[in-house]
Amino acid sequence: MLVLSRCDRFWRKLGCETGGTQTILRALSDCQTDQLSSQKTESSNKQTKAKSSCHALLDRFDQQYSKELGDLWASVRSVLLEPRSWQYGVMLNRFCSVTDTTQILQLQGFSTLLLQKGVTEKHTLPDSGCISECPPSDFCCPTDGASLVTSQHPQSEPSLPPLLQCYVHPSPLRFPSQAHRHGQLKQYYLLNAASLLPVLALNVRDGEKVLDLCAAPGGKALAIMQSANPALLCCNEPDRHRRDRLAKTLESFLPTSLNSGVIVSAEDGRSFGQNEPGVYDKVLVDAPCSNDRSWLYSSSSQQGEQRLRERAMLPTLQAELLKSALLAVRPGGVVVYSTCTLSSYENCSVVRSVLNEFPEAELEDLQEEIAFPLSQYFAFNPYATHRPSPHEPSLQPQRWKESYHHPLGILVLPQPGKTWGPMYLSRIRRRK
Ligand SMILES: C[S@@+](CC[C@H](N)C(=O)[O-])C[C@H]1O[C@@H](n2cnc3c(N)ncnc32)[C@H](O)[C@@H]1O
């Protein structure tokens, strides 16, 4: 397996020279040679480098998730306990040239995962008048260099066709992260591809006002900006250090010409709805949660115990954030609630309690829009991809509220070969 992160030379070339496919291919070939020679050392170090999981958390997960997921827990558990099997997604930045990166990704066997509206539509690029019929791998006008927005000119016209592009690899090949370079936009963002699903469910349209209530470090805010041109994206994060990270992420990926439309705020999300009632068309609540993947690798047993104590408090905070979001969204607008835990206490129980308190809130189905079309890439909870037979009455939204066992959303379950997730998402519309 080729692990590119070990190949500094290659990435130095990519970062500095940003061009010339030949240069990149030469560097790639150097990299492969280096990689082969390092494989022996790597396998001999395998034992010492393995992360160790926290017993207290694993015990708790075993107790809870074997009940909640039944037989599926064994395979989810095997993925969570094997970080070397984890896949990584590479989300491209539409605000700079990604042609070289795209070529490298394709050479490495990556393929596009998510193609959003407009991918095969004809787009007129305002600068050049050039009409490009965009293939999945290249959104820029292929023949007209003038219309290419490059990383050397990061402040160029941002009104490119919205297109959320994420590349994934069938094996756990990790693409290296890009260093921050002053005055240059980054070409891609590494993420768990399941993180894009809440953004797809939010389905932001050009000109909408959007609130990302819990925004740091900013991955989903970036994905929103890749997928549409909102009139306003307010990224809220109360934690100072995390807010600094968020600001840095936004600065590294978005041209300054977008600064007036993308703002950072520092409120406690629980009071946002009261302070700005009915202002937003769409609100994302990517809630603080017990992040199963990373919590499992807590640095000490004390940290693990501490997290278990925090875990008990999370559902109350999450419900307050979701209620606040429902106040902040306009009548007819949409709220997406998401977490990266498998825990039903932080997922459907939170959604259920808020739906019960908000008669004007209506649960929306994500099966047709997300789970069915994307089940080739992601493993969902069985309910999400269950198609009722003609004789089986399908559950109507009203009945979902009453059905205790319905997950009230969809859950991405890490599985061997589809290691994305955990990611829970639920979409709620505020009635007019
Ligand atoms: C799961 S992370 C968000 C990840 C982010 N959406 C992304 O995609 O990069 C949850 C965030 O919620 C923030 N948070 C915690 N308490 C909050 C509160 N009361 N109001 C708003 N955000 C809060 C945390 O500091 C954390 O940064």
The ligand as an ORCA input file, in Angstrom:
! r2SCAN-3c Opt
* xyz 0 1
  C     -18.989     18.200     16.374
  S     -18.201     19.710     16.620
  C     -18.631     20.569     15.157
  C     -17.839     20.166     13.950
  C     -18.031     21.106     12.788
  N     -19.426     21.234     12.429
  C     -17.267     20.650     11.559
  O     -17.844     20.064     10.655
  O     -16.058     20.899     11.505
  C     -19.214     20.472     17.804
  C     -18.815     21.890     18.144
  O     -19.824     22.432     19.004
  C     -19.208     23.337     19.862
  N     -20.103     23.623     21.009
  C     -20.061     23.117     22.266
  N     -21.013     23.688     23.016
  C     -21.679     24.554     22.225
  C     -22.748     25.457     22.435
  N     -23.346     25.579     23.622
  N     -23.162     26.213     21.396
  C     -22.587     26.092     20.180
  N     -21.555     25.271     19.932
  C     -21.109     24.511     20.942
  C     -17.920     22.637     20.251
  O     -16.979     23.563     20.759
  C     -17.511     22.012     18.928
  O     -16.630     22.838     18.248
*
